[in-house]
Amino acid sequence: MGVGCGFRFRFRFRFGFGFGFGFGFGSSLRKRTCVTPHARPSTHPRPLQFRSRRAMPPYATMRRMKTRLIGYLYLAAAMAGVGSTVIASRLAAGGLPPFTATALRFLIATPLLFALMRAQRMRWPRISTRDGVLLVIQAAAGGVGYTVLLISGTKLSSPLDAGVMLGTLPAMSTLIAAVVLRERQTPRDWAAAALATAGVLFVTFAPGHALPSLQTLAGDALVLAAVACEAVFILLNRRLAAPLPPLALSTAMSGLGFVLALVPAVFEWHAVADGWTVGAVSAIAYYALVPTVLGYLCWYAGSARTSGTEAALFTAVAPVSAVLFAVALFGETLNVTRVAGIALVVAGMLVGATRRRERLADTHDARPASPAPTPAQTAAD
């Protein structure tokens, strides 16, 4: 009875004396008959729920920061491996013909990438005839063409210049997409291309210095052609009707690259028998193991801990690390004009990454499956 009176007082206060007397007592009985031992009466206050990120406990925030920092380290290591491909290509060019070196690289990388697919229990996807033709073209351009031209170019040009030209990939992609594919580009895309082009001109034709020799210009042209092959690979990847998972794509590119490079490598056997060196073979083994396989693992370990935009920004580490490797291992000199050229190329890459960030915001996709070319694609494609 005391409980019933308490409910009558509450409803009388809300709805008035006459209405509250009859309705309040009946409502209290209905509520008491519906309450189960596991239910909570509605009169009890609900526990507070912290849904804001600012209200998260300090240890959770520290864990997120630690996870993101580890992701940054993985991304930087992956892109540093991509930059080291310039050094490996230069060392391989001194003791192996280009097609033989390319075939050997893919011969080492393909079984390891396939083993990764088996370890992840990934089945080989079904590929249509059209996509199969596109994959062969991608392997010919981004796999064989990129590696052969990079090895040939670093043999003639400076490793520092070749490292800077690795950063022209966004500019090259913009030019090929606009001229060949007739795709409309934004002013930001053209600004990124202009910055990268100005950086290459600063490095190649440094003001106040002698003009480069024809051999150096030929080497620079071959490196730019290698970057163009990589850009073709990336643009053709958009044309696939059913895009492959990154690991399956890298495995396909490596296997097809080996088959395509093996045919011209047969005609180089005289040069291989006479002039191969242990250093060149070791450089190719490093190229296959570190930038391709280990770089793939580092890139996706880092991208799983960061956003797609942050991963795209770390692609600027590749040309910078290539330049630092060239200075440390080959004694290349850094002057003011070269530093300015490197800064312009990196600025162009960052502008391109900002453009990708805006595109991600428009599509409401903060973490794409492949935010940037992977080392298994950038270095191996």
HELIX and SHEET records of a PDB file:
HELIX    1   1 GLY A    2  PHE A   15  1                                  14    
HELIX    2   2 PHE A   17  CYS A   34  1                                  18    
HELIX    3   3 ARG A   53  ALA A   55  5                                   3    
HELIX    4   4 PRO A   58  ALA A   93  1                                  36    
HELIX    5   5 PRO A   98  ALA A  119  1                                  22    
HELIX    6   6 THR A  129  GLN A  138  1                                  10    
HELIX    7   7 ALA A  139  GLY A  145  3                                   7    
HELIX    8   8 TYR A  146  LEU A  156  1                                  11    
HELIX    9   9 PRO A  159  MET A  165  1                                   7    
HELIX   10  10 LEU A  166  THR A  168  5                                   3    
HELIX   11  11 LEU A  169  VAL A  179  1                                  11    
HELIX   12  12 PRO A  187  THR A  204  1                                  18    
HELIX   13  13 LEU A  214  ASN A  237  1                                  24    
HELIX   14  14 PRO A  246  VAL A  266  1                                  21    
HELIX   15  15 TRP A  269  GLY A  275  1                                   7    
HELIX   16  16 VAL A  278  TYR A  287  1                                  10    
HELIX   17  17 ALA A  288  LEU A  294  3                                   7    
HELIX   18  18 GLY A  295  SER A  303  1                                   9    
HELIX   19  19 GLY A  308  LEU A  313  1                                   6    
HELIX   20  20 PHE A  314  ALA A  316  5                                   3    
HELIX   21  21 VAL A  317  PHE A  330  1                                  14    
HELIX   22  22 VAL A  336  THR A  363  1                                  28    
HELIX   23  23 PRO A  375  THR A  378  1                                   4    
END                                                                             
